[in-house]
Amino acid sequence: MKVLVTGTEGYIGSRLAPFLMGKGIEVVGLDTGFYRDGILYLDPKQMPVAPTTIFKDLRTVEPADFKGFDAVVHLAELSNDPLGANKPEVTFKINHLGSVRIAEAARAAGVKRFVYASSCSVYGVGTGDFLDETSPVNPQTAYAQCKVLVERDVQKMSSPDFCVTFLRNATAYGASPRMRFDIVINDLSGLAWTRKKIAMTSDGSPWRPVVHIMDICESIYRTLAAPTAAVNGQIFNVGATSENYRVRELAETVASAFPGCEVTVGQKSADNRSYRVSFDKIATKLPGFQCSWTAKKGAEELRALFERIHMSPDTFTFRAFTRLKQLAYLTETGQIDGEFFWSER
């Protein structure tokens, strides 16, 4: 199988590409390169090989870019909710229209499979019950709204000749060379390591499902390997039902992995996003898939990594490890324009 993976220079993609290559899949990457100057660590065991990568904005792709591929895995979008709130109009152009463009171009080029990295954030504000793939979506941010729109529009393309699958990932965590410290467990672990204190600004009552980056990679591999009938037109929540936590529970779990770390909580937040998610479908319907990680194991992995690389507070706060900071820097320095295209000058 020959697969084009978008976002190979990003947080998940930099782990996914070598993982798939290790399974015997030929991988070519496509990435715009916003986060190339952020590398937290080097590990030849995790990344024994790097894919050939095309540096191109996803809004400019054409069917010719997808000729000869059996499948496309689409990860590359503007990530996280504060970023979408900062530039919602650009977020919609990239995350919604750009992602639909990729699916259309792939289908026109004769690609047979399209795997889209969606998000459990589409559930937004839950009822308190466990939400499954048939539950109503309730997106609260531009980022989540775009996920819903892409699912809607690409679902219509599903056919016997174009197998589409939507993977609604829980909130990711875990070590990656292209690290992100703007997602909950990674952020809490960085605070625990550099400050020995997790001072929460909210009461930590909202629920969040979490999933390790390598369990996400496994779900993508299993989707690519599955019989078409098992995955075509399907939505899978990616994670484990046991991995739903209140945010304060995550803080306590992380603190327990970092000896001497203190946790304090604040007042109830105005952010009303809270949801618990059922992952029974992926555990029973996606052939060969099961999660291998827990939040506790992930926090311990991060502590061991920080110890090994002697991570400093300056590294933890480096702009390239926080999506909003990095794009603000590229904009302020004139490297990208107001539409997030690379500047010509």
Secondary structure, DSSP 8 states (H G I E B T S, - for coil): -EEEEETTTSTTHHHHHHHHHHTT-EEEEEE--TTTT------TTT-SS--EEEE--GGG--GGGGTT-SEEEE--S--SHHHHHHSHHHHIIIIIIIHHHHHHHHHHTT--EEEEEEEGGGG-EEEEEEE-TTS-----SHHHHHHHHHHHHHHTT-BTTBEEEEEEE-EEES--SS---SSHHHHHHHHHHHHSEEE-SB---SEEEEEEHHHHHHHHHHHHHS-HHHHTTEEEEES-GGGEEEHHHHHHHHHHHSTT-EEE--B--S---EEEE--HHHHHHSTT------HHHHHHHHHHHHHHHT--HHHHT-GGGSHHHHHHHHHHTTSB-TTS-B---
